[in-house]
């Protein structure tokens, strides 16, 4: 994802694999909803009720597996 790579270049000194996975999953959740905005990524990361609602409605099983919701 070019957006992830741009963030990685900006924050290389603190970048870790876990941070990349969290951001990738947040972006994947936002991609599923309309309208898609960068502000929604911040909301997914900061508002647990909002992110829980998106996860419940998610059709992307990869995101759900990564978050530990599906076994």
C-alpha positions in Angstrom: 0.0 0.0 0.0 1.5 3.3 -1.0 -0.1 5.1 1.9 1.5 2.7 4.4 4.9 3.1 2.7 4.6 6.9 2.9 3.9 6.7 6.7 6.8 4.2 7.1 9.1 6.7 5.4 8.0 9.5 7.6 8.2 7.5 10.9 11.0 5.1 10.1 12.6 5.6 13.5 9.6 4.2 15.4 8.3 1.8 12.7 7.6 -1.8 13.7 5.8 -4.7 12.1 3.0 -4.5 14.7 2.3 -0.9 13.9 2.1 -1.7 10.2 -0.4 -4.5 10.9 -2.6 -2.2 13.0 -2.6 0.5 10.3 -3.2 -2.0 7.5 -6.2 -3.5 9.4 -7.6 0.0 10.2 -7.3 1.0 6.5 -8.9 -2.2 5.4 -11.9 -1.6 7.7 -12.3 2.0 6.4 -12.1 0.8 2.8 -15.3 -1.2 3.3 -17.4 1.9 4.4 -18.6 4.9 2.5 -17.4 7.6 2.3 -13.8 6.6 2.7 -11.8 9.3 4.5 -8.5 9.6 6.3 -10.4 10.9 9.3 -12.1 7.5 9.6 -8.7 5.8 10.1 -8.1 7.9 13.2 -11.6 7.2 14.4 -11.1 3.4 14.0 -7.9 3.6 16.0 -9.3 5.9 18.7 -13.0 4.9 19.1 -13.5 1.3 20.2 -17.3 1.4 19.8 -16.9 2.6 16.2 -14.3 0.1 15.3 -16.3 -2.8 16.9 -19.3 -1.8 14.8 -17.1 -1.9 11.6 -15.6 -5.2 12.6 -19.0 -6.8 13.1 -20.1 -5.6 9.6 -16.8 -6.5 8.0 -16.7 -9.0 5.1 -12.9 -9.2 5.0 -12.1 -12.4 6.9 -8.4 -11.6 6.8 -8.9 -8.5 9.0 -11.1 -10.5 11.4 -8.4 -13.3 11.6 -5.6 -10.7 12.2 -7.6 -9.1 15.0 -8.2 -12.5 16.6 -12.0 -12.5 16.2 -12.1 -15.6 14.0 -10.4 -18.8 14.9 
